[in-house]
Amino acid sequence: MKNTLSFFLFLPIVLLLTALSAEENLSVSYILVDFEQGSVIDRKDNAGFLEQPFPPGSLIKLFSTYAYLRDGGDSYKVLLCPETSIGSSIPPGCWYRPGHGYMDLIGAIANSCDTYFSKFFTLKRFTLLVNVLNQYQLITGSDFETLLALSSAQKRETWIGIGKHLRIRPVDLFFAIYSIVGNGSIYERSDSYLIFERKMKTGSNFVRVIREGMREGSLTGTTKTVQEIIGMKKVFCKTGTATYFFIEEDYRKTHGYFIGFCPYPEPQWGILVFLLNGDGKAAAKIGATILKDLLKQEENGY
């Protein structure tokens, strides 16, 4: 497959981005890569948002999962996410007010359940999370100290992806998550190529749980719209809707993320979509449309 995308094949994407930007005031950034070929297929980031730190939203739950499992947590443990009444705080309540019901860890990842993740939060596990983020070089030494100095309530919020205390560059999040669900490799980027940096060791059970959680999310959870757009069941992904913090905080807005990989379970392609002003659902629609056209191009032999 060519590294340069066909303008005509990807014209629908250009039109989609234009329409979304006009109608919803979204500033769209994305990167699409071929890990097998070690290439950057396409990238749109005129404002450089992918290289600036932002709150990660629910994407942090993948790393919280990692910390929980590293502490010996049971991925099969079933917990209840009950109804959260209007006005109740999150955590311990959930963004999905009707409640997700009973679920295990894979279901909690698939549905991005705040209550489930809040229930297995401990201060020890938060420290493990900070160590995991440090190992993947997602935070600096000063970030490390700042995060450990947070109050217990702030740590719990950060653990599930609420607030501005943790900020990470979207592109670094993307490559760290690929390292976990892919082959363990961490990459740096040039304009057109991926540059291998180092190899990370990840327990096979950690990989299985996170992959299956992302996979289940694309079938029945928060990213099922992706399957509906693509029309195939070989993608696994995660969305994030984060506290808005660009120059200053604004609770009237949110950042939106979509990270997706295909095919499942051994990904060749990956995509990151970041919306400065939007939510995870809107980012997923854009990401799914880009992946659909990529797969069409691959099928047609371009």
ROKOL-609418 format. One record per residue (C-alpha): residue in three letters; chain; residue number from 1; x, y, z. Coordinates in Angstrom, 1 decimal. Layout:
<recs>
(rec ALA A NUM (X Y Z)) ...
</recs>
This chain:
<recs>
(rec MET A 1 (0.0 0.0 0.0)) (rec LYS A 2 (1.3 3.5 -0.8)) (rec ASN A 3 (2.3 5.7 2.1)) (rec THR A 4 (0.7 8.7 0.4)) (rec LEU A 5 (-3.1 8.6 0.4)) (rec SER A 6 (-5.1 9.1 -2.7)) (rec PHE A 7 (-6.7 12.5 -2.7)) (rec PHE A 8 (-9.8 11.2 -4.5)) (rec LEU A 9 (-10.2 8.2 -2.2)) (rec PHE A 10 (-9.9 10.5 0.9)) (rec LEU A 11 (-12.0 13.3 -0.4)) (rec PRO A 12 (-15.0 12.2 1.8)) (rec ILE A 13 (-12.7 12.6 4.8)) (rec VAL A 14 (-11.8 16.1 3.7)) (rec LEU A 15 (-15.5 17.0 3.3)) (rec LEU A 16 (-16.3 15.4 6.7)) (rec LEU A 17 (-13.7 17.3 8.5)) (rec THR A 18 (-14.8 20.6 6.8)) (rec ALA A 19 (-18.4 20.0 7.7)) (rec LEU A 20 (-17.7 19.0 11.3)) (rec SER A 21 (-15.3 22.0 11.8)) (rec ALA A 22 (-18.0 24.4 10.5)) (rec GLU A 23 (-21.0 22.9 12.2)) (rec GLU A 24 (-19.5 21.9 15.6)) (rec ASN A 25 (-16.5 24.3 15.8)) (rec LEU A 26 (-14.1 21.4 16.1)) (rec SER A 27 (-10.4 21.7 15.6)) (rec VAL A 28 (-9.4 18.3 14.3)) (rec SER A 29 (-6.0 16.7 14.5)) (rec TYR A 30 (-5.1 13.1 13.6)) (rec ILE A 31 (-2.3 10.8 12.8)) (rec LEU A 32 (-2.7 7.5 10.9)) (rec VAL A 33 (0.1 5.0 10.9)) (rec ASP A 34 (1.1 1.6 9.5)) (rec PHE A 35 (3.1 -0.2 12.2)) (rec GLU A 36 (3.9 -3.1 9.9)) (rec GLN A 37 (5.6 -0.8 7.4)) (rec GLY A 38 (6.9 1.7 10.0)) (rec SER A 39 (5.3 4.6 8.2)) (rec VAL A 40 (3.1 7.6 8.9)) (rec ILE A 41 (0.3 7.3 6.3)) (rec ASP A 42 (-1.3 10.6 7.0)) (rec ARG A 43 (-1.2 13.4 9.5)) (rec LYS A 44 (-3.3 16.5 10.0)) (rec ASP A 45 (-2.1 18.7 12.9)) (rec ASN A 46 (-1.8 22.3 11.7)) (rec ALA A 47 (-2.0 23.8 15.2)) (rec GLY A 48 (0.4 21.2 16.7)) (rec PHE A 49 (-2.1 20.0 19.3)) (rec LEU A 50 (-0.9 16.4 19.1)) (rec GLU A 51 (2.4 17.6 20.5)) (rec GLN A 52 (0.9 19.6 23.4)) (rec PRO A 53 (-0.1 18.2 26.8)) (rec PHE A 54 (-3.8 17.9 27.5)) (rec PRO A 55 (-5.9 16.0 30.1)) (rec PRO A 56 (-6.2 12.4 28.8)) (rec GLY A 57 (-9.8 11.8 29.9)) (rec SER A 58 (-11.0 8.2 30.0)) (rec LEU A 59 (-7.9 7.0 28.0)) (rec ILE A 60 (-6.1 6.9 31.4)) (rec LYS A 61 (-8.4 4.0 32.3)) (rec LEU A 62 (-6.2 1.7 30.2)) (rec PHE A 63 (-3.2 2.6 32.3)) (rec SER A 64 (-5.2 2.4 35.5)) (rec THR A 65 (-6.1 -1.1 34.3)) (rec TYR A 66 (-2.4 -1.8 33.9)) (rec ALA A 67 (-1.7 -0.6 37.5)) (rec TYR A 68 (-4.6 -2.6 38.9)) (rec LEU A 69 (-3.4 -5.8 37.2)) (rec ARG A 70 (0.2 -5.2 38.3)) (rec ASP A 71 (-1.1 -5.1 41.8)) (rec GLY A 72 (-2.6 -8.5 41.4)) (rec GLY A 73 (-6.1 -7.3 40.6)) (rec ASP A 74 (-8.7 -9.8 39.4)) (rec SER A 75 (-10.0 -9.0 35.9)) (rec TYR A 76 (-12.9 -11.4 36.4)) (rec LYS A 77 (-14.2 -9.6 39.5)) (rec VAL A 78 (-17.8 -8.5 38.9)) (rec LEU A 79 (-18.9 -5.2 40.4)) (rec LEU A 80 (-22.2 -3.2 40.2)) (rec CYS A 81 (-22.5 0.2 38.6)) (rec PRO A 82 (-25.9 1.4 39.9)) (rec GLU A 83 (-27.9 4.3 38.8)) (rec THR A 84 (-26.3 7.7 39.5)) (rec SER A 85 (-28.8 10.4 40.5)) (rec ILE A 86 (-28.6 13.8 39.0)) (rec GLY A 87 (-26.4 16.0 41.1)) (rec SER A 88 (-24.4 13.1 42.5)) (rec SER A 89 (-20.6 13.5 42.3)) (rec ILE A 90 (-18.4 11.5 39.9)) (rec PRO A 91 (-16.7 9.5 41.4)) (rec PRO A 92 (-18.2 7.5 43.0)) (rec GLY A 93 (-21.0 7.9 40.5)) (rec CYS A 94 (-20.7 7.2 36.8)) (rec TRP A 95 (-21.0 9.4 33.7)) (rec TYR A 96 (-23.7 6.9 32.5)) (rec ARG A 97 (-26.5 8.0 34.9)) (rec PRO A 98 (-28.7 4.9 34.3)) (rec GLY A 99 (-25.9 2.7 35.5)) (rec HIS A 100 (-24.1 -0.1 33.6)) (rec GLY A 101 (-25.3 -2.8 35.9)) (rec TYR A 102 (-23.0 -5.7 36.8)) (rec MET A 103 (-19.8 -6.1 34.8)) (rec ASP A 104 (-16.2 -7.4 35.0)) (rec LEU A 105 (-13.1 -5.4 34.1)) (rec ILE A 106 (-13.3 -6.0 30.4)) (rec GLY A 107 (-16.9 -4.7 30.5)) (rec ALA A 108 (-15.7 -1.7 32.5)) (rec ILE A 109 (-13.1 -0.8 29.9)) (rec ALA A 110 (-15.7 -1.3 27.1)) (rec ASN A 111 (-18.1 1.0 28.7)) (rec SER A 112 (-15.6 3.3 30.4)) (rec CYS A 113 (-17.4 2.8 33.7)) (rec ASP A 114 (-16.3 5.4 36.2)) (rec THR A 115 (-17.9 3.6 39.1)) (rec TYR A 116 (-16.1 0.3 38.4)) (rec PHE A 117 (-12.7 2.0 38.2)) (rec SER A 118 (-13.5 4.1 41.3)) (rec LYS A 119 (-14.3 1.0 43.3)) (rec PHE A 120 (-10.9 -0.6 42.8)) (rec PHE A 121 (-8.9 2.6 43.3)) (rec THR A 122 (-6.4 2.6 46.2)) (rec LEU A 123 (-3.6 5.0 47.0)) (rec LYS A 124 (-1.1 2.2 46.4)) (rec ARG A 125 (-2.5 1.5 43.0)) (rec PHE A 126 (-2.4 5.2 42.1)) (rec THR A 127 (1.3 5.2 42.9)) (rec LEU A 128 (1.7 2.2 40.6)) (rec LEU A 129 (-0.2 4.2 37.9)) (rec VAL A 130 (2.2 7.1 38.3)) (rec ASN A 131 (5.1 4.7 38.0)) (rec VAL A 132 (3.6 3.1 34.8)) (rec LEU A 133 (3.2 6.6 33.3)) (rec ASN A 134 (6.8 7.4 34.2)) (rec GLN A 135 (8.0 4.1 32.7)) (rec TYR A 136 (6.3 5.0 29.4)) (rec GLN A 137 (7.8 8.5 29.6)) (rec LEU A 138 (4.4 10.1 29.6)) (rec ILE A 139 (5.2 12.3 32.5)) (rec THR A 140 (8.3 14.2 33.7)) (rec GLY A 141 (10.0 14.1 37.1)) (rec SER A 142 (8.2 17.2 38.3)) (rec ASP A 143 (4.8 15.7 37.1)) (rec PHE A 144 (5.7 12.6 39.1)) (rec GLU A 145 (6.1 14.6 42.3)) (rec THR A 146 (3.0 16.8 41.6)) (rec LEU A 147 (0.8 13.7 41.1)) (rec LEU A 148 (1.9 12.0 44.3)) (rec ALA A 149 (1.2 15.2 46.2)) (rec LEU A 150 (-2.4 15.4 45.2)) (rec SER A 151 (-5.2 14.8 47.7)) (rec SER A 152 (-6.9 11.4 47.9)) (rec ALA A 153 (-10.0 12.8 46.1)) (rec GLN A 154 (-7.9 14.4 43.4)) (rec LYS A 155 (-6.0 11.1 42.9)) (rec ARG A 156 (-9.2 9.2 42.5)) (rec GLU A 157 (-10.5 11.7 39.9)) (rec THR A 158 (-7.2 11.4 38.0)) (rec TRP A 159 (-7.4 7.6 38.2)) (rec ILE A 160 (-10.7 7.6 36.2)) (rec GLY A 161 (-9.8 10.5 33.9)) (rec ILE A 162 (-11.4 13.6 35.5)) (rec GLY A 163 (-9.8 16.9 36.0)) (rec LYS A 164 (-6.7 18.7 34.8)) (rec HIS A 165 (-4.0 17.5 37.2)) (rec LEU A 166 (-2.6 15.0 34.7)) (rec ARG A 167 (-1.7 16.3 31.2)) (rec ILE A 168 (-0.1 14.2 28.5)) (rec ARG A 169 (0.7 14.8 24.8)) (rec PRO A 170 (-1.9 13.0 22.7)) (rec VAL A 171 (0.6 11.5 20.3)) (rec ASP A 172 (2.6 10.0 23.3)) (rec LEU A 173 (-0.6 8.5 24.6)) (rec PHE A 174 (-1.2 6.9 21.3)) (rec PHE A 175 (2.2 5.3 20.9)) (rec ALA A 176 (2.2 4.1 24.5)) (rec ILE A 177 (-1.2 2.4 24.1)) (rec TYR A 178 (0.0 0.8 20.9)) (rec SER A 179 (3.0 -0.6 22.8)) (rec ILE A 180 (0.7 -2.2 25.3)) (rec VAL A 181 (-1.8 -3.8 22.8)) (rec GLY A 182 (0.7 -4.2 20.0)) (rec ASN A 183 (4.2 -5.7 20.0)) (rec GLY A 184 (5.7 -3.7 22.9)) (rec SER A 185 (7.6 -1.2 20.7)) (rec ILE A 186 (7.7 2.5 21.5)) (rec TYR A 187 (8.3 4.8 18.5)) (rec GLU A 188 (9.3 8.3 17.8)) (rec ARG A 189 (7.9 10.1 14.7)) (rec SER A 190 (9.5 11.8 11.7)) (rec ASP A 191 (7.3 13.4 9.0)) (rec SER A 192 (6.8 10.1 7.2)) (rec TYR A 193 (8.4 7.3 9.3)) (rec LEU A 194 (8.3 5.7 12.7)) (rec ILE A 195 (11.6 5.5 14.4)) (rec PHE A 196 (12.0 2.6 16.9)) (rec GLU A 197 (13.0 3.9 20.3)) (rec ARG A 198 (12.8 1.0 22.8)) (rec LYS A 199 (10.9 -2.2 23.7)) (rec MET A 200 (8.6 -2.4 26.7)) (rec LYS A 201 (7.7 -5.7 28.5)) (rec THR A 202 (4.0 -6.2 29.2)) (rec GLY A 203 (2.5 -9.2 30.9)) (rec SER A 204 (0.4 -11.3 28.5)) (rec ASN A 205 (-2.7 -11.1 30.8)) (rec PHE A 206 (-2.4 -7.2 30.8)) (rec VAL A 207 (-2.4 -7.2 27.0)) (rec ARG A 208 (-5.3 -9.7 26.8)) (rec VAL A 209 (-7.5 -7.7 29.2)) (rec ILE A 210 (-6.9 -4.3 27.6)) (rec ARG A 211 (-7.2 -5.6 24.1)) (rec GLU A 212 (-10.5 -7.4 24.9)) (rec GLY A 213 (-11.9 -4.4 26.7)) (rec MET A 214 (-11.2 -2.2 23.7)) (rec ARG A 215 (-12.6 -4.9 21.4)) (rec GLU A 216 (-15.8 -5.3 23.4)) (rec GLY A 217 (-16.1 -1.5 23.4)) (rec SER A 218 (-16.3 -1.5 19.6)) (rec LEU A 219 (-19.0 -4.2 19.7)) (rec THR A 220 (-21.3 -3.2 22.5)) (rec GLY A 221 (-19.7 -0.3 24.4)) (rec THR A 222 (-18.7 3.3 23.9)) (rec THR A 223 (-17.1 2.9 20.5)) (rec LYS A 224 (-19.7 0.7 18.8)) (rec THR A 225 (-20.4 3.5 16.3)) (rec VAL A 226 (-17.1 2.6 14.8)) (rec GLN A 227 (-18.2 -0.9 13.9)) (rec GLU A 228 (-21.4 0.6 12.5)) (rec ILE A 229 (-19.5 2.9 10.2)) (rec ILE A 230 (-16.7 0.5 9.1)) (rec GLY A 231 (-19.0 -2.6 8.8)) (rec MET A 232 (-16.4 -5.0 10.1)) (rec LYS A 233 (-15.4 -6.6 13.4)) (rec LYS A 234 (-11.7 -6.4 13.3)) (rec VAL A 235 (-11.1 -3.1 15.0)) (rec PHE A 236 (-10.5 -2.4 18.7)) (rec CYS A 237 (-10.5 1.1 20.1)) (rec LYS A 238 (-11.1 3.6 23.0)) (rec THR A 239 (-12.6 7.0 23.2)) (rec GLY A 240 (-11.9 9.7 25.8)) (rec THR A 241 (-13.8 12.9 26.7)) (rec ALA A 242 (-11.5 15.1 28.8)) (rec THR A 243 (-11.7 18.2 31.0)) (rec TYR A 244 (-11.0 21.2 28.7)) (rec PHE A 245 (-7.6 22.8 29.4)) (rec PHE A 246 (-6.0 24.9 26.7)) (rec ILE A 247 (-4.2 27.9 28.0)) (rec GLU A 248 (-6.9 27.9 30.7)) (rec GLU A 249 (-9.7 25.7 32.0)) (rec ASP A 250 (-13.2 25.9 30.6)) (rec TYR A 251 (-15.9 23.6 32.0)) (rec ARG A 252 (-18.3 24.5 29.2)) (rec LYS A 253 (-16.1 22.6 26.7)) (rec THR A 254 (-14.3 19.2 26.5)) (rec HIS A 255 (-11.5 17.6 24.5)) (rec GLY A 256 (-12.3 14.5 22.5)) (rec TYR A 257 (-10.1 11.5 21.8)) (rec PHE A 258 (-10.3 8.4 19.6)) (rec ILE A 259 (-7.6 5.8 19.5)) (rec GLY A 260 (-8.2 2.8 17.3)) (rec PHE A 261 (-6.3 -0.2 15.9)) (rec CYS A 262 (-7.0 -2.9 13.3)) (rec PRO A 263 (-7.0 -5.7 12.6)) (rec TYR A 264 (-7.8 -7.5 15.9)) (rec PRO A 265 (-5.9 -8.9 17.7)) (rec GLU A 266 (-2.6 -8.1 16.0)) (rec PRO A 267 (-2.8 -4.5 14.8)) (rec GLN A 268 (-1.2 -3.3 11.6)) (rec TRP A 269 (-2.8 0.1 11.5)) (rec GLY A 270 (-3.5 2.7 14.2)) (rec ILE A 271 (-5.2 6.0 14.3)) (rec LEU A 272 (-5.4 8.9 16.8)) (rec VAL A 273 (-8.0 11.6 16.5)) (rec PHE A 274 (-7.9 14.6 18.9)) (rec LEU A 275 (-10.6 17.3 19.0)) (rec LEU A 276 (-9.6 20.5 20.8)) (rec ASN A 277 (-13.3 21.2 21.4)) (rec GLY A 278 (-15.5 18.1 21.1)) (rec ASP A 279 (-16.1 14.7 22.7)) (rec GLY A 280 (-15.0 11.1 22.2)) (rec LYS A 281 (-18.1 10.2 20.2)) (rec ALA A 282 (-17.4 12.9 17.6)) (rec ALA A 283 (-13.7 11.9 17.5)) (rec ALA A 284 (-14.8 8.2 16.9)) (rec LYS A 285 (-16.9 9.1 13.9)) (rec ILE A 286 (-14.0 10.9 12.3)) (rec GLY A 287 (-11.6 8.0 13.1)) (rec ALA A 288 (-14.0 5.4 11.8)) (rec THR A 289 (-14.4 7.3 8.5)) (rec ILE A 290 (-10.7 7.5 8.0)) (rec LEU A 291 (-10.2 3.8 8.8)) (rec LYS A 292 (-13.0 2.8 6.5)) (rec ASP A 293 (-11.4 4.7 3.6)) (rec LEU A 294 (-8.0 3.2 4.5)) (rec LEU A 295 (-9.4 -0.3 4.4)) (rec LYS A 296 (-11.2 0.4 1.1)) (rec GLN A 297 (-7.9 1.6 -0.3)) (rec GLU A 298 (-6.1 -1.5 0.9)) (rec GLU A 299 (-8.8 -3.8 -0.5)) (rec ASN A 300 (-8.5 -2.1 -3.9)) (rec GLY A 301 (-4.8 -2.5 -3.9)) (rec TYR A 302 (-3.8 1.1 -3.9)) 
</recs>
